[in-house]
Amino acid sequence: MYADWNRMKKDLKFNSKTIHGGQHPDKAYGAVMPPIYQTSTYAQSTPGGHKGYEYSRSANPTRTALEQALASIENGNYGMAFASGLAAIDAVLKLLGPGDEVISTIDLYGGSYRLFKKVYENYGIRFRFVEMDNVEAIESCINQNTKLVWVETPTNPMMNIIDIKAVSVLTKKHGLLLAVDNTFATPYLQQPLDLGADIVMHSATKYLGGHSDVVVGGLVVKDKPLADRLYFIQNASGAVCGPMDSFLTLRGIKTLHVRMQRHCENGEAIAKYLMAHPKIEKVYWPGFETHPNHKVAKAQMKGFGGMISFVPKGNYDDAIKIVEKLKIFTLAESLGGVESLAGHPASMTHASIPKEEREKSGVVDALIRLSVGIEDVEDLIGDLEQALT
Ligand SMILES: *Cc1c(COP(=O)(O)O)cnc(C)c1O
């Protein structure tokens, strides 16, 4: 059994959905937040006589609450919560079989790339990587074996924007599944199912959880047959989200909209500060009119988010020096928490991608990625200033 919240609070606006979407007081005592049902199994009155839950891999009430919230905020019908973002991607790939082909973006999240190339290629699935801001490039890769198009937008860490609606026209024309990794934008900024995607995927570890305290993944779909297939895989493979992590993620989602608003404001201020800085060579942020996909970003997204990449003048070692000098920005992998983080993709998140491949997509040795948090922006700019001088 998975989360079907069809009848539940579907007409709310987004900020109300983050708090109430698919939620209801607990049946036992009216607890407003769902209890952490830390149980593996459930008493049955007679064989098969249960109250909707029989074993926590198949379903758990705390997880159901999270799954309903996920479905709600993404304007879907069915949500599924996994042990990590990669477990969610893994479930989508298990829809495929040997000989099938997947088309994806050239500057894909490093972990997704590793799962595609190092795991699923061994099972006979082929992956092609193209620059997806060029829809014709995608179409030229489609053949009779193509089954899935995997989109990530904004891309990580180059902040390219892919036109979800334009890609969905193509996938519908050719009868392909379209999955969108919505981790960076979150449904606050863009809702891929409304733009024609079939599957939305999240690393809820990032903005949805928002507090850097869980590793969780999610999938949301509209279509029942597709939900049935994915739910079968979730239960059969078993990489489910535990009750404690479900609770924490749900708590995070309740403030998603206020956090995202501040991430966007701080992100804009820092992007502009960096752009004007004499020691900076390049800044990647989709809010700039000079960004090659700015128009699409403006049409598709409600704001430009808190993720920024930049290239300081200098080389690998200069970039390392800068990230080591930062005091408020923590040098760490991951993103999307309330605290600001800085990362060096070439040695951290993208180290698993060969240098040649990496540089083709712009991930040069000096590139630094910021996940701008929700601190006072003056403090963040002061921190960057001292690190750059
Ligand atoms: C982190 C991340 C993932 C993987 O999620 P995990 O929760 O770490 O397994 C996938 N896609 C993007 C864009 C990410 O940032």
The ligand as a MOL file (V3000), in Angstrom:
LIG
                    3D

  0  0  0     0  0            999 V3000
M  V30 BEGIN CTAB
M  V30 COUNTS 15 15 0 0 0
M  V30 BEGIN ATOM
M  V30 1 C 22.3460 14.4790 -3.4290 0
M  V30 2 C 21.7330 14.3280 -4.7470 0
M  V30 3 C 21.2910 13.0870 -5.2190 0
M  V30 4 C 21.4820 11.8070 -4.4170 0
M  V30 5 O 20.7210 11.8070 -3.2450 0
M  V30 6 P 21.1860 11.0580 -1.8960 0
M  V30 7 O 20.0910 11.4080 -0.9450 0
M  V30 8 O 22.5170 11.6060 -1.5100 0
M  V30 9 O 21.2450 9.6100 -2.2100 0
M  V30 10 C 20.6980 13.0300 -6.4590 0
M  V30 11 N 20.5490 14.1380 -7.2290 0
M  V30 12 C 20.9710 15.3500 -6.8030 0
M  V30 13 C 20.7770 16.5190 -7.6910 0
M  V30 14 C 21.5730 15.4880 -5.5700 0
M  V30 15 O 22.0090 16.6870 -5.1810 0
M  V30 END ATOM
M  V30 BEGIN BOND
M  V30 1 1 1 2
M  V30 2 1 2 3
M  V30 3 2 2 14
M  V30 4 1 3 4
M  V30 5 2 3 10
M  V30 6 1 4 5
M  V30 7 1 5 6
M  V30 8 2 6 7
M  V30 9 1 6 8
M  V30 10 1 6 9
M  V30 11 1 10 11
M  V30 12 2 11 12
M  V30 13 1 12 13
M  V30 14 1 12 14
M  V30 15 1 14 15
M  V30 END BOND
M  V30 END CTAB
M  END
